[in-house]
Every structure is written in C-alpha cells, then in structure tokens.
Amino acid sequence: MPASWSDSYREVMNSRFQSLLTFVVVLCSAVLAIVGGIRLLAPGSLDWMADVAPGLAGRVLPEAVDAAVGLAVGLAGIAVGLLGHAAARAARSSALLRIATVVVIVAMILLTPGGLIPIAGYSFAAVVIVGVVVMVVLLVRRHPWWGMAAVAAVAAIATWAVVGLQSAEVVGRFGPAFVERLPGVLYAAAHLIAAVGLIARLAVSGNPRRGPFAIWVLRHRTAITVVAACCALPYSIARASWLTPWPLLSPNAVDLAELPGALFTGLSLGAAMLAGGLLTLGLIRPWGRRFPRWMAGLGGRPVPIALAVVPASIVAALFTVGGVDMMLSVLEGTLGDGSIGQLLEFLLAFPFWLWGPLLALATWGYAMARRSDAAPVVQQEPQPFSRTVPRR
C-alpha cells in the first residue's frame, strides 16, 4: 500500500532539516528587520549603506518607505518561518500560510539590493581558483601520476598569472575593497538566502502531486539546463578573445598588453562564468548525482541533494534580480550610455536575466528527478492463487 502524504512529508521534512531551515530563515529575516529598523529610526547611522545600491523596489520607493517595508518584511519573514516550522512538525499545510509565504518571498526579492553581479563575479572567480586547487589535491591522492601532471599545469598557469599578469597586485586591491563592501554583501545575501529558504519550505509543504507545469519542467529539464548553461558562452567567449588581436567587450582605446592586471581580471571573470556554465550542466550529468571516481574520499558517493539545490537556487535568485537590475541600469544610463545598441550588447553578453529563471527551472527539475530516484519502490503483495469454480 503506498505511503500516505503525511508519511512522505515527514520523511522529507525530517526534524533536523526543519530546524536548520527555520534557523536560517529566522536569522536572515532578523537581519532584514534590524537593518530596516535602524534605517527608519536613525537614518544615516549605517555608513556602509551608502555603498548599497537600491533594489528593484527601492528604485521607486522613498528611502524611509523602503526602510519601513524592509522592517515589515523582516518581521513577516520571522513569523512565516516559525509558523512554517510548526506546520511542518504537525504535517499540516495551510493555504493562508502558503499565500503569506509567497508574498514575503516576492517582497524579499524585490528589496534585494542591486549591483550584485560584479561583486558576485569577483567572488566566484576566487571560489573557482580555490576549487581548482582542491580538485587537484583530490586527484593527486587518487591518481598520483595524473595528479602530478595537473599540478604542473596549474603551477604553470599560476606562474604566468603572477609574473606576466600581475595577479598579486589585482588580488591585493580586490581584498580590501571586498572587505569594505562586505556588510552590504551580507545584507544582500540575507535577502536571497531567506527567500530561498522559504521557497524550499514552500516546495515541500504543498500538495505532493505534480501539476502540469511541474510535469513539463521535469520532462524538458535537459533542454532547459542546456540552454541555461549556454548563457555562459557569450561572456566567456568575449573574455577569451582578449588573448587575440581582436578583443571583445574591452575598454575602448586601451591596449590590453599594457594593462596585464586588466587582462588577468577579464580572463578570471570569463573562467568563472565558464565554470558556472559547467556547474549548471552538472544538474543533468552523472557527476551531478555521484561524485566522480577520481575524487579521493568522495568518488562514487551520492551528491547530497541540498549541496546542489541550495547554491543553485541562491545563484538563480541572484542572477534573476541582478540581471533585471543590470538592464534597468542600462536603460537609465547609469551603466553605459543608455543607447539601444548598448542595451542589446548587455542583453547578449550578460544574459543573467535569462540564465536566472532558466537555472531556477533546471534546479527544480533536478530536485524532482532526485526525489523520484530516492522514492521507495512499493511492491504489491502477491495474490494467492484462486481456482475458478465453474458455475452450474
């Protein structure tokens, strides 16, 4: 007999996951409420807010109203987080609570500060560098000879970057600048993480039966993921062209050979974008389900669903908000000259506006596919043999 909805719900929303999810949502919502309250009661007291770009809602709302809405949304996030925790433990799903959660999610996304794409790009470029080093170490432990070849290649690239491209100078400038903007980055991250946490709870607290749209996403998730991954190609190709005499998206009237630091920055961002595309493909590739065999200590083990879904969901929200914010900045003339040609260039070279929604759908399809694989197979009891007695 198939398990009931309550049993399936309790299986997915185990107590540890419930507690962690509630803690993250409440903590991030509290940050929004505290910052909103300080902005409302003591305007100008938070110096780091001067470097925080307004969100989509902040573009049209006065600062005081934006602060008040932020305070209200933070308090609402705490409320729906705690109420959702109680509902999860009781295995109950309230339509009113789901509607309130959706409203809070939308408000958090609209209040997320803008200007996040450049900061995210530099940060992810640093993460990619660290990730390459970690993967090389794992490869050396499992396959020493191949690992030594990888070490030699990475060492050669690192030497070229330090000596030829002055990467140490670039990193030295980026570090203090990032630390200076860290409070604003954490404030923006609180919006996205709280929204994604509420989306995760909403996804598992509703009707487990998949609607037509969910079935369509699951059926076409491969095509959706491939198109999402291809969004990384325009920017990556443009940055790779900086190694040729015909650089694309380069500063006008600037010889990149005379600015090795700029060349290192462009190539690093292009590599980070390409790595993001490859990670997107992981949502449909075998190594997105099980760690590759060459990874010592991890090879062959299943990839935890949360390890793939949570970061991908946060990035999807970031790309969606940041992509729309970038396009609005181009239209306003604060980014570029505001011309139609400039807008088309940004639409094609920085397709975050498309990558974000597609990545969200691809992540949703990945989660549904992994849940289907993990669902227990219910076997029917064999029916005893019955002899048919002929009717007289």
ChimeraX attribute file (.defattr): number of C-alpha atoms within 10 A of each C-alpha:
attribute: neighborCount
match mode: 1-to-1
recipient: residues
	/A:1	7
	/A:2	11
	/A:3	10
	/A:4	8
	/A:5	13
	/A:6	12
	/A:7	12
	/A:8	15
	/A:9	20
	/A:10	15
	/A:11	10
	/A:12	14
	/A:13	20
	/A:14	12
	/A:15	14
	/A:16	9
	/A:17	12
	/A:18	17
	/A:19	14
	/A:20	12
	/A:21	22
	/A:22	23
	/A:23	18
	/A:24	17
	/A:25	26
	/A:26	23
	/A:27	19
	/A:28	24
	/A:29	28
	/A:30	21
	/A:31	20
	/A:32	28
	/A:33	24
	/A:34	15
	/A:35	18
	/A:36	25
	/A:37	19
	/A:38	16
	/A:39	21
	/A:40	19
	/A:41	12
	/A:42	10
	/A:43	15
	/A:44	12
	/A:45	10
	/A:46	12
	/A:47	10
	/A:48	13
	/A:49	17
	/A:50	10
	/A:51	12
	/A:52	18
	/A:53	17
	/A:54	21
	/A:55	23
	/A:56	20
	/A:57	17
	/A:58	20
	/A:59	17
	/A:60	11
	/A:61	14
	/A:62	11
	/A:63	15
	/A:64	15
	/A:65	14
	/A:66	21
	/A:67	24
	/A:68	20
	/A:69	23
	/A:70	27
	/A:71	24
	/A:72	18
	/A:73	25
	/A:74	29
	/A:75	21
	/A:76	20
	/A:77	30
	/A:78	22
	/A:79	17
	/A:80	22
	/A:81	26
	/A:82	17
	/A:83	14
	/A:84	25
	/A:85	20
	/A:86	14
	/A:87	16
	/A:88	20
	/A:89	15
	/A:90	11
	/A:91	16
	/A:92	14
	/A:93	16
	/A:94	11
	/A:95	10
	/A:96	9
	/A:97	16
	/A:98	19
	/A:99	12
	/A:100	14
	/A:101	24
	/A:102	17
	/A:103	14
	/A:104	22
	/A:105	22
	/A:106	12
	/A:107	21
	/A:108	28
	/A:109	22
	/A:110	18
	/A:111	25
	/A:112	27
	/A:113	26
	/A:114	23
	/A:115	21
	/A:116	23
	/A:117	18
	/A:118	11
	/A:119	14
	/A:120	16
	/A:121	16
	/A:122	17
	/A:123	15
	/A:124	19
	/A:125	22
	/A:126	15
	/A:127	13
	/A:128	19
	/A:129	15
	/A:130	11
	/A:131	12
	/A:132	13
	/A:133	15
	/A:134	13
	/A:135	16
	/A:136	19
	/A:137	19
	/A:138	19
	/A:139	21
	/A:140	20
	/A:141	17
	/A:142	17
	/A:143	14
	/A:144	13
	/A:145	12
	/A:146	14
	/A:147	19
	/A:148	16
	/A:149	13
	/A:150	19
	/A:151	17
	/A:152	11
	/A:153	12
	/A:154	16
	/A:155	12
	/A:156	11
	/A:157	12
	/A:158	15
	/A:159	14
	/A:160	14
	/A:161	18
	/A:162	15
	/A:163	11
	/A:164	14
	/A:165	20
	/A:166	19
	/A:167	22
	/A:168	13
	/A:169	11
	/A:170	16
	/A:171	14
	/A:172	10
	/A:173	11
	/A:174	14
	/A:175	10
	/A:176	11
	/A:177	11
	/A:178	15
	/A:179	11
	/A:180	13
	/A:181	15
	/A:182	14
	/A:183	17
	/A:184	20
	/A:185	18
	/A:186	13
	/A:187	18
	/A:188	25
	/A:189	18
	/A:190	22
	/A:191	29
	/A:192	26
	/A:193	24
	/A:194	32
	/A:195	27
	/A:196	25
	/A:197	24
	/A:198	24
	/A:199	16
	/A:200	15
	/A:201	22
	/A:202	18
	/A:203	13
	/A:204	16
	/A:205	20
	/A:206	14
	/A:207	12
	/A:208	11
	/A:209	9
	/A:210	11
	/A:211	9
	/A:212	9
	/A:213	9
	/A:214	15
	/A:215	14
	/A:216	12
	/A:217	19
	/A:218	20
	/A:219	13
	/A:220	14
	/A:221	22
	/A:222	18
	/A:223	13
	/A:224	21
	/A:225	25
	/A:226	19
	/A:227	19
	/A:228	24
	/A:229	25
	/A:230	16
	/A:231	25
	/A:232	25
	/A:233	17
	/A:234	16
	/A:235	23
	/A:236	22
	/A:237	17
	/A:238	19
	/A:239	24
	/A:240	17
	/A:241	16
	/A:242	19
	/A:243	13
	/A:244	9
	/A:245	9
	/A:246	10
	/A:247	16
	/A:248	15
	/A:249	15
	/A:250	17
	/A:251	10
	/A:252	6
	/A:253	6
	/A:254	9
	/A:255	13
	/A:256	17
	/A:257	12
	/A:258	9
	/A:259	12
	/A:260	18
	/A:261	21
	/A:262	18
	/A:263	24
	/A:264	21
	/A:265	19
	/A:266	20
	/A:267	20
	/A:268	24
	/A:269	23
	/A:270	23
	/A:271	22
	/A:272	23
	/A:273	25
	/A:274	21
	/A:275	18
	/A:276	20
	/A:277	22
	/A:278	16
	/A:279	17
	/A:280	25
	/A:281	21
	/A:282	17
	/A:283	27
	/A:284	21
	/A:285	13
	/A:286	12
	/A:287	18
	/A:288	20
	/A:289	19
	/A:290	15
	/A:291	18
	/A:292	16
	/A:293	14
	/A:294	18
	/A:295	20
	/A:296	17
	/A:297	12
	/A:298	14
	/A:299	16
	/A:300	15
	/A:301	14
	/A:302	13
	/A:303	17
	/A:304	13
	/A:305	14
	/A:306	11
	/A:307	10
	/A:308	19
	/A:309	19
	/A:310	16
	/A:311	14
	/A:312	23
	/A:313	27
	/A:314	21
	/A:315	22
	/A:316	26
	/A:317	23
	/A:318	25
	/A:319	25
	/A:320	23
	/A:321	27
	/A:322	26
	/A:323	25
	/A:324	18
	/A:325	24
	/A:326	26
	/A:327	21
	/A:328	17
	/A:329	18
	/A:330	21
	/A:331	17
	/A:332	13
	/A:333	14
	/A:334	11
	/A:335	15
	/A:336	13
	/A:337	14
	/A:338	16
	/A:339	13
	/A:340	11
	/A:341	10
	/A:342	15
	/A:343	21
	/A:344	13
	/A:345	13
	/A:346	20
	/A:347	17
	/A:348	13
	/A:349	19
	/A:350	20
	/A:351	24
	/A:352	28
	/A:353	21
	/A:354	19
	/A:355	25
	/A:356	26
	/A:357	19
	/A:358	22
	/A:359	28
	/A:360	23
	/A:361	22
	/A:362	32
	/A:363	26
	/A:364	21
	/A:365	25
	/A:366	25
	/A:367	18
	/A:368	17
	/A:369	17
	/A:370	14
	/A:371	13
	/A:372	11
	/A:373	10
	/A:374	9
	/A:375	10
	/A:376	10
	/A:377	9
	/A:378	9
	/A:379	8
	/A:380	8
	/A:381	7
	/A:382	6
	/A:383	6
	/A:384	6
	/A:385	6
	/A:386	6
	/A:387	6
	/A:388	6
	/A:389	6
	/A:390	5
	/A:391	4
	/A:392	3
